[in-house]
Amino acid sequence: MASIEFRGVVKVYDKKNLVIDDLNLLIEDGSFTVLVGPSGCGKTTALRIIAGLEEVTKGSVLIGDEDVTKKEPGDRDVAMVFQNYAIYPHMTVKENIEFGLVNAKVPKAEREVVVAAVLKQVGLERHVDEKPSKLSGGQRQRVALARAISKKPRVFLMDEPLSNLDAKLRNQMRRELVELHNKLKTTFVFVTHDQIEAMTMGDCIVIMCDGRIRQKGAPQRVYNDPDNVFVARFIGDPGMNVYPMEGGGFFGFRPRKVGFAGSGDNGAGVDASGDDGPADNASGDDAVSWPGRVAAKEILGSEVLYCVKTKLGDVMLKTSSAGRGMDDLATVSVPRKNLVFFDQNEDRVRDENEIRRLAGGRLGA
Amino acid sequence: MNNHKFALARRGLEMLGLMALACVFVFPFFWIVSTSFKTLMETARYPPSLLPENFNPINYAAAFASNNFPRAGLNSLFIVLAILVLQMAVILPASYALAFKKSRLEKPLFALILIGLMVPDQVTFLPVYLLFSKLKLINTYVPLIVPFAASAFGIFMVTQSFRQIPKDVIEAAKLDKSSSLKTIWKILLPSIRPTIICFALFSCITHWNDYFWPFAMTNQESLRTLPMAVAKLSSVDSVKQWHVIMAGNTMLILPLLLVYLPCSKWIKRAFAYNGVK
């Protein structure tokens, strides 16, 4: 178990492509940290730097209190699970797991015990002597997981390990990984481009874009209190509605925090991650509204996702009632307290006075 | 229904064509073996007989007893195996570097190797001969083996199959504390077994059959290889002993066939290899 620290890490590929720009990040001991961001944001590179598969151009990496910047991958006491499983195709399940243990000179008797234990843990006891080609995608990923667990590393690294699995299995593996983390209490670093994965699994989320960290925090925190427009739009399904304001700057609101004016469902039902409960009737003085027309409707089961065309642009709206149909005229309405504001640089504005100044009737209403 | 008949007829024609083609390839071998059992008289008869009247295995004894035949066979075997071992020792690390180590030199080096693939022996043998003669190594095994240690063809083939192995697998091995050599030996080699077997066959066949190079590099009886011993069968007497020559040829071909036949499926696989994705 160990913390991980990036100190001023810069990574440049081929002397011209800046992938990671001055990364300073502390990943806490025992945390389940998720690096999330769109492709090309540097999250995988950051992970590979921890593993030692990628050298840093500048800066240093610490695991525990030890500077591992120059250490070989095999000497860093980390284990990694890859997107494409990366199990050895010609070896049986057992041999796959044993390979690293043999290299680490673990005695045979101990190896047997470890292999049996990890296979039990991932539920593959009956496949000990099978070749990977006989296994399903989910089983292969379990082999990779078992191989990682068997090494009892200080740090688990996972590079989009679930993205090759089908949706059902992915959900299941998600839960299993969280359980595994609770059991092992080791530091997990998980890379994904899927914000749902990030939100559901991590206890700390690091949102990256263009080689920089845009926000770091607990899932609740980054959802409710985004630091900038990028995070607001990236986190949430769909992300926050964000629009420019006439005098510069931006404002936005979650699809859950907006409702149809004059109907029962106003300004959002209970928000799954809601800090402030359902809004009051949103058509009062404390709300802003925009007339529009329903352009798309997606039934999600218990909820309905609408896309309403207004003069602001497309407004995404998530509600529990399916009352509106396509092309219906509808006025969307948001309680003022549910609005969040950003300045010209797309950074969050939290100061009350500054918000009042920004919000003075320039919301395009 | 008509369509079905048409397809059947077409398939039949295809089979006929393929069988005819197969005969074209198989017949020379059949002729060699058939002639090797005839008597001298029978080989000269016109029209020729397809099968020998009596089987005369004595021809084999005659071929075997002539021209240091056993020694030549051992020479061939030794040279072929020595070349193969050296080739593997060079090809595997070279291909590993070309396929997995990022370097600015990688592309030019690979291109250079490809160019090497296009230069025939006949172009290089003279400078190579002069080199070895200056080193006083002519009439040893060295010039028969060492020039083939680095096979451009082999490096090309193995590099290409290494490149098909997911990079993740090698990285996983690195995290498993595996050294480069161990990764090659334990992870990569088993993954490209079809390619290795295929290349080994090509190499063995080429050097087993090679006549030109040993002929150019040696002039001592004790160093001669099997193809030269067989060739010499035809120049001993004024009358061509076809039956003995063909017995020699059969003995030359047989080991190759015995090795090749069980391995032929690997050759097919080598050109259609895909790892576990």
HADDOCK unambig.tbl for C-alpha pairs under 7 A between the chains (distance, minus, plus):
assign (segid A and resid 73 and name CA) (segid B and resid 174 and name CA) 6.23 0.50 0.50
assign (segid A and resid 73 and name CA) (segid B and resid 175 and name CA) 5.24 0.50 0.50
assign (segid A and resid 74 and name CA) (segid B and resid 174 and name CA) 5.79 0.50 0.50
assign (segid A and resid 74 and name CA) (segid B and resid 175 and name CA) 4.37 0.50 0.50
assign (segid A and resid 74 and name CA) (segid B and resid 176 and name CA) 5.84 0.50 0.50
assign (segid A and resid 74 and name CA) (segid B and resid 177 and name CA) 4.28 0.50 0.50
assign (segid A and resid 79 and name CA) (segid B and resid 175 and name CA) 6.74 0.50 0.50
assign (segid A and resid 82 and name CA) (segid B and resid 168 and name CA) 6.88 0.50 0.50
assign (segid A and resid 84 and name CA) (segid B and resid 277 and name CA) 6.97 0.50 0.50
assign (segid A and resid 86 and name CA) (segid B and resid 168 and name CA) 5.20 0.50 0.50
assign (segid A and resid 86 and name CA) (segid B and resid 169 and name CA) 4.49 0.50 0.50
assign (segid A and resid 86 and name CA) (segid B and resid 172 and name CA) 6.44 0.50 0.50
assign (segid A and resid 87 and name CA) (segid B and resid 169 and name CA) 6.31 0.50 0.50
assign (segid A and resid 88 and name CA) (segid B and resid 169 and name CA) 6.54 0.50 0.50
assign (segid A and resid 88 and name CA) (segid B and resid 187 and name CA) 6.73 0.50 0.50
assign (segid A and resid 89 and name CA) (segid B and resid 276 and name CA) 5.81 0.50 0.50
assign (segid A and resid 90 and name CA) (segid B and resid 190 and name CA) 6.59 0.50 0.50
assign (segid A and resid 90 and name CA) (segid B and resid 191 and name CA) 6.47 0.50 0.50
assign (segid A and resid 100 and name CA) (segid B and resid 176 and name CA) 4.24 0.50 0.50
assign (segid A and resid 100 and name CA) (segid B and resid 177 and name CA) 6.41 0.50 0.50
assign (segid A and resid 103 and name CA) (segid B and resid 176 and name CA) 6.85 0.50 0.50
assign (segid A and resid 103 and name CA) (segid B and resid 177 and name CA) 5.84 0.50 0.50
assign (segid A and resid 103 and name CA) (segid B and resid 178 and name CA) 6.36 0.50 0.50
assign (segid A and resid 104 and name CA) (segid B and resid 177 and name CA) 6.76 0.50 0.50
assign (segid A and resid 133 and name CA) (segid B and resid 276 and name CA) 6.41 0.50 0.50
